[in-house]
Amino acid sequence: MVFQRYKANLYLIDTVCHFKVIKMKAFRVVGTFNDARQEKGKQPFDIEIADVSADAAKEQTLSTLGSRHKLKRWEIQIAEITEIADADITNPLVKYKVTGE
């Protein structure tokens, strides 16, 4: 099976070449991560993520913050994950992945 992205949709292509459209949703992930340089030892974050589910958005957030800031997963505390409407999206990349515009 292969995943391919075309505009705002993610397609799952199996060996028989059947297509299944997977719609992307926008999520806002809010939380903190450990940072000794900050006063309270925590750095707050607020990230918009485009993914298929809240669990997938959590995994992508952990992966992104871990790679950007050299953090382990246990150093990242996620307070909430909320789905956001298309009109409320501020990140252009997330907006393109969700709406195709």
N, CA, C and O atoms as a Tinker XYZ file with bonds, in Angstrom:
   404  protein
     1  N      0.835000   -1.185000    0.000000    73     2
     2  CA     0.000000    0.000000    0.000000    64     1     3
     3  C      0.875000    1.244000    0.000000    63     2     4     5
     4  O      1.936000    1.275000    0.624000    81     3
     5  N      0.425000    2.243000   -0.692000    73     3     6
     6  CA     1.172000    3.476000   -0.845000    64     5     7
     7  C      0.240000    4.643000   -0.575000    63     6     8     9
     8  O     -0.908000    4.639000   -1.019000    81     7
     9  N      0.727000    5.645000    0.151000    73     7    10
    10  CA    -0.029000    6.865000    0.355000    64     9    11
    11  C      0.476000    7.903000   -0.621000    63    10    12    13
    12  O      1.684000    8.089000   -0.763000    81    11
    13  N     -0.444000    8.586000   -1.301000    73    11    14
    14  CA    -0.079000    9.681000   -2.179000    64    13    15
    15  C     -0.964000   10.867000   -1.871000    63    14    16    17
    16  O     -2.140000   10.703000   -1.546000    81    15
    17  N     -0.403000   12.072000   -1.970000    73    15    18
    18  CA    -1.160000   13.278000   -1.692000    64    17    19
    19  C     -1.411000   14.012000   -3.003000    63    18    20    21
    20  O     -0.490000   14.233000   -3.789000    81    19
    21  N     -2.671000   14.387000   -3.231000    73    19    22
    22  CA    -3.022000   15.220000   -4.368000    64    21    23
    23  C     -3.940000   16.312000   -3.857000    63    22    24    25
    24  O     -5.038000   16.030000   -3.379000    81    23
    25  N     -3.500000   17.547000   -3.955000    73    23    26
    26  CA    -4.221000   18.709000   -3.429000    64    25    27
    27  C     -4.541000   18.482000   -1.963000    63    26    28    29
    28  O     -3.631000   18.260000   -1.164000    81    27
    29  N     -5.832000   18.533000   -1.584000    73    27    30
    30  CA    -6.196000   18.476000   -0.167000    64    29    31
    31  C     -6.491000   17.070000    0.316000    63    30    32    33
    32  O     -6.809000   16.890000    1.491000    81    31
    33  N     -6.399000   16.072000   -0.537000    73    31    34
    34  CA    -6.780000   14.723000   -0.154000    64    33    35
    35  C     -5.574000   13.805000   -0.111000    63    34    36    37
    36  O     -4.607000   13.981000   -0.852000    81    35
    37  N     -5.654000   12.833000    0.763000    73    35    38
    38  CA    -4.631000   11.808000    0.870000    64    37    39
    39  C     -5.246000   10.532000    0.308000    63    38    40    41
    40  O     -6.318000   10.123000    0.753000    81    39
    41  N     -4.598000    9.902000   -0.651000    73    39    42
    42  CA    -5.129000    8.713000   -1.281000    64    41    43
    43  C     -4.352000    7.490000   -0.821000    63    42    44    45
    44  O     -3.123000    7.501000   -0.765000    81    43
    45  N     -5.079000    6.449000   -0.497000    73    43    46
    46  CA    -4.482000    5.168000   -0.142000    64    45    47
    47  C     -4.592000    4.271000   -1.368000    63    46    48    49
    48  O     -5.693000    3.954000   -1.817000    81    47
    49  N     -3.448000    3.866000   -1.906000    73    47    50
    50  CA    -3.437000    3.045000   -3.110000    64    49    51
    51  C     -2.937000    1.659000   -2.731000    63    50    52    53
    52  O     -1.804000    1.504000   -2.274000    81    51
    53  N     -3.787000    0.649000   -2.922000    73    51    54
    54  CA    -3.337000   -0.702000   -2.625000    64    53    55
    55  C     -2.826000   -1.363000   -3.907000    63    54    56    57
    56  O     -2.752000   -0.718000   -4.953000    81    55
    57  N     -2.480000   -2.624000   -3.824000    73    55    58
    58  CA    -1.841000   -3.306000   -4.948000    64    57    59
    59  C     -2.780000   -3.495000   -6.137000    63    58    60    61
    60  O     -2.310000   -3.725000   -7.251000    81    59
    61  N     -4.089000   -3.404000   -5.932000    73    59    62
    62  CA    -5.045000   -3.575000   -7.014000    64    61    63
    63  C     -5.401000   -2.223000   -7.632000    63    62    64    65
    64  O     -6.210000   -2.156000   -8.558000    81    63
    65  N     -4.804000   -1.154000   -7.126000    73    63    66
    66  CA    -5.002000    0.207000   -7.617000    64    65    67
    67  C     -6.410000    0.723000   -7.374000    63    66    68    69
    68  O     -6.984000    1.377000   -8.245000    81    67
    69  N     -6.971000    0.444000   -6.214000    73    67    70
    70  CA    -8.222000    1.054000   -5.795000    64    69    71
    71  C     -7.872000    2.310000   -5.021000    63    70    72    73
    72  O     -6.914000    2.322000   -4.248000    81    71
    73  N     -8.635000    3.352000   -5.223000    73    71    74
    74  CA    -8.385000    4.609000   -4.539000    64    73    75
    75  C     -9.411000    4.814000   -3.437000    63    74    76    77
    76  O    -10.597000    4.539000   -3.624000    81    75
    77  N     -8.959000    5.291000   -2.306000    73    75    78
    78  CA    -9.833000    5.649000   -1.202000    64    77    79
    79  C     -9.428000    7.041000   -0.754000    63    78    80    81
    80  O     -8.274000    7.270000   -0.390000    81    79
    81  N    -10.362000    7.959000   -0.780000    73    79    82
    82  CA   -10.073000    9.336000   -0.402000    64    81    83
    83  C    -10.109000    9.455000    1.114000    63    82    84    85
    84  O    -11.079000    9.050000    1.754000    81    83
    85  N     -9.051000   10.012000    1.683000    73    83    86
    86  CA    -8.970000   10.255000    3.121000    64    85    87
    87  C     -8.942000   11.763000    3.313000    63    86    88    89
    88  O     -7.978000   12.418000    2.920000    81    87
    89  N     -9.979000   12.315000    3.908000    73    87    90
    90  CA   -10.060000   13.758000    4.099000    64    89    91
    91  C     -9.187000   14.186000    5.276000    63    90    92    93
    92  O     -9.167000   13.537000    6.322000    81    91
    93  N     -8.471000   15.282000    5.085000    73    91    94
    94  CA    -7.626000   15.842000    6.128000    64    93    95
    95  C     -8.453000   16.806000    6.976000    63    94    96    97
    96  O     -9.358000   17.468000    6.468000    81    95
    97  N     -8.142000   16.880000    8.257000    73    95    98
    98  CA    -8.781000   17.807000    9.179000    64    97    99
    99  C     -7.702000   18.680000    9.809000    63    98   100   101
   100  O     -6.534000   18.297000    9.864000    81    99
   101  N     -8.100000   19.843000   10.279000    73    99   102
   102  CA    -7.165000   20.753000   10.937000    64   101   103
   103  C     -7.344000   20.640000   12.445000    63   102   104   105
   104  O     -8.469000   20.620000   12.946000    81   103
   105  N     -6.225000   20.567000   13.166000    73   103   106
   106  CA    -6.241000   20.472000   14.615000    64   105   107
   107  C     -5.316000   21.533000   15.200000    63   106   108   109
   108  O     -4.276000   21.848000   14.622000    81   107
   109  N     -5.702000   22.083000   16.350000    73   107   110
   110  CA    -4.837000   22.980000   17.105000    64   109   111
   111  C     -4.370000   22.210000   18.339000    63   110   112   113
   112  O     -5.181000   21.746000   19.141000    81   111
   113  N     -3.058000   22.084000   18.476000    73   111   114
   114  CA    -2.466000   21.356000   19.596000    64   113   115
   115  C     -1.805000   22.372000   20.516000    63   114   116   117
   116  O     -0.966000   23.162000   20.081000    81   115
   117  N     -2.189000   22.348000   21.795000    73   115   118
   118  CA    -1.689000   23.299000   22.787000    64   117   119
   119  C     -1.032000   22.515000   23.915000    63   118   120   121
   120  O     -1.540000   21.478000   24.343000    81   119
   121  N      0.109000   23.023000   24.393000    73   119   122
   122  CA     0.791000   22.366000   25.503000    64   121   123
   123  C      2.080000   23.078000   25.863000    63   122   124   125
   124  O      2.273000   24.251000   25.543000    81   123
   125  N      2.967000   22.344000   26.540000    73   123   126
   126  CA     4.268000   22.879000   26.950000    64   125   127
   127  C      5.330000   21.809000   26.743000    63   126   128   129
   128  O      5.029000   20.622000   26.618000    81   127
   129  N      6.583000   22.263000   26.710000    73   127   130
   130  CA     7.687000   21.310000   26.744000    64   129   131
   131  C      8.770000   21.847000   27.666000    63   130   132   133
   132  O      8.846000   23.049000   27.918000    81   131
   133  N      9.600000   20.950000   28.163000    73   131   134
   134  CA    10.652000   21.311000   29.114000    64   133   135
   135  C     11.713000   22.170000   28.438000    63   134   136   137
   136  O     12.223000   21.824000   27.372000    81   135
   137  N     12.040000   23.304000   29.077000    73   135   138
   138  CA    13.069000   24.192000   28.565000    64   137   139
   139  C     13.697000   24.916000   29.750000    63   138   140   141
   140  O     13.058000   25.773000   30.361000    81   139
   141  N     14.915000   24.586000   30.074000    73   139   142
   142  CA    15.592000   25.141000   31.252000    64   141   143
   143  C     15.866000   26.633000   31.118000    63   142   144   145
   144  O     16.091000   27.308000   32.123000    81   143
   145  N     15.851000   27.160000   29.901000    73   143   146
   146  CA    16.142000   28.574000   29.697000    64   145   147
   147  C     14.972000   29.474000   30.092000    63   146   148   149
   148  O     15.158000   30.677000   30.277000    81   147
   149  N     13.773000   28.912000   30.222000    73   147   150
   150  CA    12.595000   29.691000   30.589000    64   149   151
   151  C     12.509000   29.840000   32.105000    63   150   152   153
   152  O     13.105000   29.057000   32.844000    81   151
   153  N     11.763000   30.849000   32.569000    73   151   154
   154  CA    11.634000   31.120000   34.004000    64   153   155
   155  C     11.102000   29.914000   34.768000    63   154   156   157
   156  O     11.702000   29.485000   35.753000    81   155
   157  N      9.987000   29.372000   34.318000    73   155   158
   158  CA     9.350000   28.262000   35.021000    64   157   159
   159  C      9.798000   26.902000   34.508000    63   158   160   161
   160  O      9.282000   25.875000   34.949000    81   159
   161  N     10.746000   26.883000   33.587000    73   159   162
   162  CA    11.252000   25.627000   33.057000    64   161   163
   163  C     10.372000   25.016000   31.986000    63   162   164   165
   164  O     10.626000   23.896000   31.544000    81   163
   165  N      9.333000   25.740000   31.556000    73   163   166
   166  CA     8.408000   25.241000   30.534000    64   165   167
   167  C      8.273000   26.261000   29.417000    63   166   168   169
   168  O      8.236000   27.466000   29.670000    81   167
   169  N      8.201000   25.789000   28.200000    73   167   170
   170  CA     7.963000   26.647000   27.039000    64   169   171
   171  C      6.586000   26.290000   26.466000    63   170   172   173
   172  O      6.382000   25.157000   26.031000    81   171
   173  N      5.645000   27.230000   26.458000    73   171   174
   174  CA     4.329000   26.924000   25.874000    64   173   175
   175  C      4.392000   26.876000   24.348000    63   174   176   177
   176  O      5.227000   27.539000   23.732000    81   175
   177  N      3.505000   26.088000   23.745000    73   175   178
   178  CA     3.411000   26.036000   22.289000    64   177   179
   179  C      1.953000   25.924000   21.872000    63   178   180   181
   180  O      1.104000   25.460000   22.632000    81   179
   181  N      1.686000   26.357000   20.654000    73   179   182
   182  CA     0.362000   26.311000   20.035000    64   181   183
   183  C      0.597000   26.059000   18.556000    63   182   184   185
   184  O      1.046000   26.955000   17.841000    81   183
   185  N      0.300000   24.845000   18.083000    73   183   186
   186  CA     0.630000   24.440000   16.720000    64   185   187
   187  C     -0.634000   24.019000   15.988000    63   186   188   189
   188  O     -1.505000   23.367000   16.564000    81   187
   189  N     -0.731000   24.394000   14.709000    73   187   190
   190  CA    -1.798000   23.889000   13.850000    64   189   191
   191  C     -1.246000   22.738000   13.023000    63   190   192   193
   192  O     -0.182000   22.850000   12.414000    81   191
   193  N     -1.986000   21.626000   13.008000    73   191   194
   194  CA    -1.563000   20.414000   12.328000    64   193   195
   195  C     -2.700000   19.939000   11.426000    63   194   196   197
   196  O     -3.862000   19.975000   11.829000    81   195
   197  N     -2.383000   19.500000   10.227000    73   195   198
   198  CA    -3.359000   18.869000    9.334000    64   197   199
   199  C     -3.113000   17.368000    9.347000    63   198   200   201
   200  O     -2.023000   16.905000    9.011000    81   199
   201  N     -4.133000   16.613000    9.739000    73   199   202
   202  CA    -4.003000   15.158000    9.766000    64   201   203
   203  C     -5.392000   14.537000    9.716000    63   202   204   205
   204  O     -6.396000   15.250000    9.683000    81   203
   205  N     -5.450000   13.201000    9.710000    73   203   206
   206  CA    -6.723000   12.504000    9.554000    64   205   207
   207  C     -7.472000   12.311000   10.868000    63   206   208   209
   208  O     -8.693000   12.159000   10.851000    81   207
   209  N     -6.777000   12.313000   12.007000    73   207   210
   210  CA    -7.433000   12.122000   13.302000    64   209   211
   211  C     -6.647000   12.844000   14.397000    63   210   212   213
   212  O     -5.523000   13.298000   14.183000    81   211
   213  N     -7.264000   12.938000   15.564000    73   211   214
   214  CA    -6.606000   13.596000   16.689000    64   213   215
   215  C     -5.388000   12.802000   17.154000    63   214   216   217
   216  O     -4.381000   13.394000   17.541000    81   215
   217  N     -5.465000   11.475000   17.120000    73   215   218
   218  CA    -4.316000   10.646000   17.510000    64   217   219
   219  C     -3.142000   10.840000   16.554000    63   218   220   221
   220  O     -1.988000   10.913000   16.977000    81   219
   221  N     -3.450000   10.922000   15.269000    73   219   222
   222  CA    -2.394000   11.149000   14.279000    64   221   223
   223  C     -1.796000   12.546000   14.437000    63   222   224   225
   224  O     -0.596000   12.738000   14.241000    81   223
   225  N     -2.642000   13.526000   14.793000    73   223   226
   226  CA    -2.146000   14.892000   15.031000    64   225   227
   227  C     -1.231000   14.930000   16.248000    63   226   228   229
   228  O     -0.242000   15.663000   16.259000    81   227
   229  N     -1.554000   14.143000   17.274000    73   227   230
   230  CA    -0.697000   14.068000   18.468000    64   229   231
   231  C      0.663000   13.485000   18.096000    63   230   232   233
   232  O      1.694000   14.019000   18.504000    81   231
   233  N      0.678000   12.403000   17.332000    73   231   234
   234  CA     1.935000   11.789000   16.915000    64   233   235
   235  C      2.770000   12.740000   16.066000    63   234   236   237
   236  O      3.987000   12.821000   16.230000    81   235
   237  N      2.112000   13.461000   15.158000    73   235   238
   238  CA     2.843000   14.401000   14.311000    64   237   239
   239  C      3.419000   15.548000   15.138000    63   238   240   241
   240  O      4.523000   16.017000   14.861000    81   239
   241  N      2.681000   16.000000   16.147000    73   239   242
   242  CA     3.168000   17.065000   17.020000    64   241   243
   243  C      4.392000   16.608000   17.802000    63   242   244   245
   244  O      5.386000   17.330000   17.885000    81   243
   245  N      4.323000   15.415000   18.373000    73   243   246
   246  CA     5.460000   14.879000   19.123000    64   245   247
   247  C      6.682000   14.729000   18.220000    63   246   248   249
   248  O      7.803000   15.037000   18.625000    81   247
   249  N      6.463000   14.263000   17.015000    73   247   250
   250  CA     7.554000   14.093000   16.062000    64   249   251
   251  C      8.157000   15.435000   15.649000    63   250   252   253
   252  O      9.378000   15.588000   15.613000    81   251
   253  N      7.299000   16.401000   15.341000    73   251   254
   254  CA     7.766000   17.719000   14.891000    64   253   255
   255  C      8.541000   18.451000   15.972000    63   254   256   257
   256  O      9.638000   18.951000   15.726000    81   255
   257  N      7.966000   18.515000   17.183000    73   255   258
   258  CA     8.657000   19.211000   18.274000    64   257   259
   259  C      9.935000   18.487000   18.668000    63   258   260   261
   260  O     10.936000   19.129000   18.984000    81   259
   261  N      9.914000   17.173000   18.653000    73   259   262
   262  CA    11.110000   16.410000   18.980000    64   261   263
   263  C     12.249000   16.675000   18.015000    63   262   264   265
   264  O     13.405000   16.789000   18.422000    81   263
   265  N     11.921000   16.773000   16.739000    73   263   266
   266  CA    12.982000   17.005000   15.760000    64   265   267
   267  C     13.450000   18.456000   15.743000    63   266   268   269
   268  O     14.638000   18.715000   15.548000    81   267
   269  N     12.541000   19.404000   15.943000    73   267   270
   270  CA    12.924000   20.819000   15.925000    64   269   271
   271  C     13.744000   21.232000   17.144000    63   270   272   273
   272  O     14.680000   22.024000   17.036000    81   271
   273  N     13.378000   20.679000   18.316000    73   271   274
   274  CA    13.988000   21.132000   19.569000    64   273   275
   275  C     14.805000   20.061000   20.279000    63   274   276   277
   276  O     15.217000   20.253000   21.423000    81   275
   277  N     15.041000   18.936000   19.611000    73   275   278
   278  CA    15.833000   17.836000   20.192000    64   277   279
   279  C     15.248000   17.381000   21.529000    63   278   280   281
   280  O     15.960000   17.271000   22.528000    81   279
   281  N     13.927000   17.116000   21.530000    73   279   282
   282  CA    13.224000   16.710000   22.740000    64   281   283
   283  C     12.836000   15.236000   22.660000    63   282   284   285
   284  O     12.631000   14.690000   21.576000    81   283
   285  N     12.742000   14.615000   23.814000    73   283   286
   286  CA    12.185000   13.278000   23.918000    64   285   287
   287  C     10.677000   13.417000   24.070000    63   286   288   289
   288  O     10.191000   14.478000   24.463000    81   287
   289  N      9.930000   12.359000   23.764000    73   287   290
   290  CA     8.469000   12.428000   23.857000    64   289   291
   291  C      7.988000   12.720000   25.274000    63   290   292   293
   292  O      6.980000   13.403000   25.457000    81   291
   293  N      8.688000   12.219000   26.260000    73   291   294
   294  CA     8.258000   12.441000   27.646000    64   293   295
   295  C      8.484000   13.874000   28.105000    63   294   296   297
   296  O      7.955000   14.271000   29.142000    81   295
   297  N      9.256000   14.660000   27.359000    73   295   298
   298  CA     9.496000   16.059000   27.701000    64   297   299
   299  C      8.413000   16.990000   27.153000    63   298   300   301
   300  O      8.425000   18.187000   27.440000    81   299
   301  N      7.486000   16.454000   26.373000    73   299   302
   302  CA     6.424000   17.249000   25.756000    64   301   303
   303  C      5.108000   16.913000   26.440000    63   302   304   305
   304  O      4.708000   15.750000   26.498000    81   303
   305  N      4.430000   17.943000   26.961000    73   303   306
   306  CA     3.136000   17.764000   27.614000    64   305   307
   307  C      2.065000   18.428000   26.750000    63   306   308   309
   308  O      2.087000   19.643000   26.548000    81   307
   309  N      1.135000   17.632000   26.244000    73   307   310
   310  CA     0.048000   18.159000   25.422000    64   309   311
   311  C     -1.166000   18.367000   26.316000    63   310   312   313
   312  O     -1.651000   17.429000   26.948000    81   311
   313  N     -1.660000   19.623000   26.365000    73   311   314
   314  CA    -2.809000   19.956000   27.199000    64   313   315
   315  C     -4.127000   19.659000   26.492000    63   314   316   317
   316  O     -5.042000   19.095000   27.093000    81   315
   317  N     -4.229000   20.039000   25.204000    73   315   318
   318  CA    -5.472000   19.787000   24.487000    64   317   319
   319  C     -5.227000   19.713000   22.984000    63   318   320   321
   320  O     -4.305000   20.324000   22.445000    81   319
   321  N     -6.091000   18.941000   22.336000    73   319   322
   322  CA    -6.103000   18.843000   20.882000    64   321   323
   323  C     -7.536000   19.108000   20.451000    63   322   324   325
   324  O     -8.445000   18.360000   20.809000    81   323
   325  N     -7.741000   20.183000   19.674000    73   323   326
   326  CA    -9.087000   20.530000   19.234000    64   325   327
   327  C     -9.121000   20.638000   17.713000    63   326   328   329
   328  O     -8.179000   21.125000   17.086000    81   327
   329  N    -10.221000   20.176000   17.137000    73   327   330
   330  CA   -10.409000   20.326000   15.699000    64   329   331
   331  C    -10.871000   21.753000   15.433000    63   330   332   333
   332  O    -11.727000   22.277000   16.147000    81   331
   333  N    -10.304000   22.379000   14.405000    73   331   334
   334  CA   -10.659000   23.762000   14.111000    64   333   335
   335  C    -11.331000   23.856000   12.737000    63   334   336   337
   336  O    -11.088000   23.038000   11.850000    81   335
   337  N    -12.177000   24.871000   12.590000    73   335   338
   338  CA   -12.902000   25.088000   11.342000    64   337   339
   339  C    -11.950000   25.620000   10.274000    63   338   340   341
   340  O    -10.894000   26.171000   10.583000    81   339
   341  N    -12.341000   25.447000    9.021000    73   339   342
   342  CA   -11.507000   25.899000    7.908000    64   341   343
   343  C    -11.266000   27.406000    7.952000    63   342   344   345
   344  O    -10.188000   27.870000    7.579000    81   343
   345  N    -12.250000   28.168000    8.400000    73   343   346
   346  CA   -12.124000   29.630000    8.445000    64   345   347
   347  C    -11.155000   30.098000    9.526000    63   346   348   349
   348  O    -10.629000   31.208000    9.443000    81   347
   349  N    -10.912000   29.266000   10.538000    73   347   350
   350  CA   -10.044000   29.646000   11.660000    64   349   351
   351  C     -8.586000   29.252000   11.461000    63   350   352   353
   352  O     -7.759000   29.532000   12.329000    81   351
   353  N     -8.251000   28.617000   10.356000    73   351   354
   354  CA    -6.879000   28.171000   10.106000    64   353   355
   355  C     -6.016000   29.375000    9.737000    63   354   356   357
   356  O     -6.379000   30.147000    8.850000    81   355
   357  N     -4.871000   29.541000   10.414000    73   355   358
   358  CA    -3.963000   30.651000   10.125000    64   357   359
   359  C     -2.716000   30.203000    9.364000    63   358   360   361
   360  O     -2.128000   31.009000    8.643000    81   359
   361  N     -2.302000   28.967000    9.498000    73   359   362
   362  CA    -1.121000   28.444000    8.819000    64   361   363
   363  C     -1.463000   28.133000    7.361000    63   362   364   365
   364  O     -2.347000   27.315000    7.109000    81   363
   365  N     -0.783000   28.768000    6.389000    73   363   366
   366  CA    -1.112000   28.538000    4.974000    64   365   367
   367  C     -0.908000   27.090000    4.515000    63   366   368   369
   368  O     -1.671000   26.600000    3.683000    81   367
   369  N      0.092000   26.410000    5.036000    73   367   370
   370  CA     0.341000   25.033000    4.646000    64   369   371
   371  C     -0.789000   24.114000    5.131000    63   370   372   373
   372  O     -1.242000   23.238000    4.395000    81   371
   373  N     -1.234000   24.321000    6.364000    73   371   374
   374  CA    -2.335000   23.527000    6.910000    64   373   375
   375  C     -3.610000   23.815000    6.115000    63   374   376   377
   376  O     -4.371000   22.899000    5.804000    81   375
   377  N     -3.839000   25.080000    5.791000    73   375   378
   378  CA    -5.030000   25.455000    5.021000    64   377   379
   379  C     -5.022000   24.772000    3.656000    63   378   380   381
   380  O     -6.064000   24.301000    3.201000    81   379
   381  N     -3.872000   24.709000    2.999000    73   379   382
   382  CA    -3.770000   24.056000    1.696000    64   381   383
   383  C     -4.030000   22.550000    1.818000    63   382   384   385
   384  O     -4.710000   21.971000    0.971000    81   383
   385  N     -3.501000   21.922000    2.851000    73   383   386
   386  CA    -3.691000   20.487000    3.029000    64   385   387
   387  C     -5.154000   20.149000    3.296000    63   386   388   389
   388  O     -5.631000   19.099000    2.866000    81   387
   389  N     -5.870000   21.022000    3.998000    73   387   390
   390  CA    -7.254000   20.746000    4.370000    64   389   391
   391  C     -8.222000   21.130000    3.258000    63   390   392   393
   392  O     -9.111000   20.351000    2.916000    81   391
   393  N     -8.057000   22.332000    2.686000    73   391   394
   394  CA    -9.039000   22.828000    1.723000    64   393   395
   395  C     -8.573000   22.743000    0.274000    63   394   396   397
   396  O     -9.400000   22.753000   -0.637000    81   395
   397  N     -7.280000   22.660000    0.048000    73   395   398
   398  CA    -6.770000   22.623000   -1.302000    64   397   399
   399  C     -6.614000   23.994000   -1.934000    63   398   400   401
   400  O     -6.313000   24.107000   -3.122000    81   399
   401  N     -6.822000   25.046000   -1.133000    73   399   402
   402  CA    -6.720000   26.418000   -1.644000    64   401   403
   403  C     -5.490000   27.109000   -1.130000    63   402   404
   404  O     -5.250000   28.269000   -1.463000    81   403
